[in-house]
């Protein structure tokens, strides 16, 4: 839970919006938790991802890989193995609707 709280705080520090934390352990074996956050632009999404990457590494939290850090940066995925962070622009979040797709997962409050 400390890691989830740290992730949420780091996202809030850089003004991410509508942060959801889902416990997906009962529904998939790819991760224990999904963190979903909205960025207000692709530039904001990149800034959020870079901030997370730097601060998580500083705290000794290993990042397996990052996807989506390209020119469009509509959806950036940061894989910590047990936790997957999804940073999406508002348009991408509405289109892919991960909150609905994983609506059977329990929401976690930290």
C-alpha angles and dihedrals in degrees: 000000000000090000091050091049090049092050092049092048092049091050092048090049089063095042101256111170136219096013114193126186116198128191101219098169093112093049108043141012096218094086144347096229140022119204113197122190136172124230121198093226142358089263089054090048091054091047091051092049093047091048091050093046093052097043096043091051089049088055092050095252111144121227114209095197146325125225132189101035091137135117095284096041092181092145123021119185122199112192117204090168095239093041128037118199117205116195110187137173113242091257094051092046092053093045099047094032098196090174090064094038090056096033091127089064119096116253114234124215117205 
